[in-house]
Amino acid sequence: MSLRWQIMGSIVFVIVLTVLINIGVGYYTTQARLGVFVDQIGDDEASQLARNLSREYTAAGGWGTVDRPLSEAGYIYDGVPQRERSEKSEGEHFESFHQDPVRVVIADADGRVVKDNLAELLPGTTPPDLDGHRETVFDLATNQPVGHVYVDVNHEFLSTEKHGFLNRLLYITLIGGMLTAGVAILLAAWLSKRITAPVTALTEATQAIAQGDTTQLPVTSSDELGRMSAAFNRMTSSLESQRDLRKRLIDDVSHELNTPLSVIQLEAKGLRDGLQTPESASDHIIQEVDRLRGLVTDLNWLAETDYGELRLTLQASSVYEFLTAEMDRWQPQSQARQIELSLQVPADLPDMNLDRMRMSQALGNVVSNAIHGTESGGNIVLRAGLASDEALAISITDDGIGIHPADLPHVFDRFYRTDQSRSRGIGGTGLGLAIARAIVEAHGGTITVASDGLRQGVTVIIHLPLNKSLSGNRQVE
């Protein structure tokens, strides 16, 4: 059975069961309370009739005028016996209280019948035990009991009225229950469809993803179902991005591996054929092997960041000493390219918790890019200072080839290289800035790249938080 029919069946079952329970409880509760109410009415009728009969008996000095209070109360039926009246009124419906026959029997103090309004008991006879509501009739002059009056003997009238009322109540309640159940079925059908439609769409979309296709679910509400569809759409977008990234990664890695391998193969063939000297061939082969090793190292760094395995060994470090050491490390390369590399850092910068090896790798990637992107006679300036009470800013500015505005949004993408770097034969794999960003973000900071365009130089700014309570090894998720 489908989920929709399970939900719909459960809702309908609960509502129908609730309606039936309400009908049953309402019917039997009303029946019980109505019985009490009917008995109270009978008692009131009998008490009132007994008082009228007492006054009439006292005024007449006997039972001679007993018919008058009965007639006033509506209990005289022209002397027609009950059996004949029942045959006469069969199929008729009496709406007023006394249109149905109410039997009243009056007995004297000796228990003999004085009056039976339905003429079923003869006057002077001793009746069998009578039921109904019994009240005593008094002689008001002597305050002595002179007889009894029995109203609705065998409860015929009141029972008929009670059952009639209960039947009408049950009929109305059943009609209301059927209407409620009908509305409940329609509501259950709509609700079950609304609940299961996104689930069905999700199932179909999941099957499409399993077959290599991606699709987006419509988000038609802001409830849990809508949030589920939105989360699925984000997941499919992420999967699509990861699929594109994986394809591009494979293409780029293949390209980056193919170039040094081709050079190594050509050098080896030249060495075998005697076209290359061993010294020249070995130098080229070692250079390409170093390039391959650098690519593998970069990929390992990225793998650590992707799988949450990048661990920071933090220690309190002097920012001034750290940047001075980095300056000394890159001075030989800048001097070899006739580029002036300068440092502008105040000596009173506060100490920070840094993983010096990781941060040296990040800063080195940025400085290396600046050196390769700057022509001979150019300048690179490394600056540092407090951006605020809670952040340190480190900037690397060069006056080199710059970056086209269209390339700026992609400079942190893996394997991304600008047309300028390719055309100038600048080496690298396009992973340096991606690695630098991962390391800076692992320290809780941010890195941005700015350029006014081609031939306008590049500025890379790293912001690191101060006073960060980091110590020991930390795994960055």
BELQUIHU-V830164 format. One record per helix or strand. SS is the DSSP state (2 for helix, 1 for strand). FROM is the first residue (numbers start at 1). TO is the last residue. If there is no record, write none. Layout:
ss=SS from=FROM to=TO
ss=SS from=FROM to=TO
This chain:
ss=2 from=3 to=60
ss=2 from=66 to=72
ss=2 from=82 to=88
ss=1 from=104 to=108
ss=1 from=112 to=116
ss=1 from=126 to=126
ss=1 from=133 to=139
ss=1 from=144 to=151
ss=2 from=153 to=210
ss=2 from=224 to=273
ss=2 from=278 to=306
ss=1 from=311 to=317
ss=2 from=319 to=336
ss=1 from=340 to=345
ss=1 from=352 to=354
ss=2 from=356 to=372
ss=1 from=379 to=388
ss=1 from=391 to=398
ss=2 from=405 to=408
ss=2 from=419 to=423
ss=2 from=432 to=442
ss=1 from=446 to=450
ss=1 from=458 to=465
ss=1 from=472 to=475
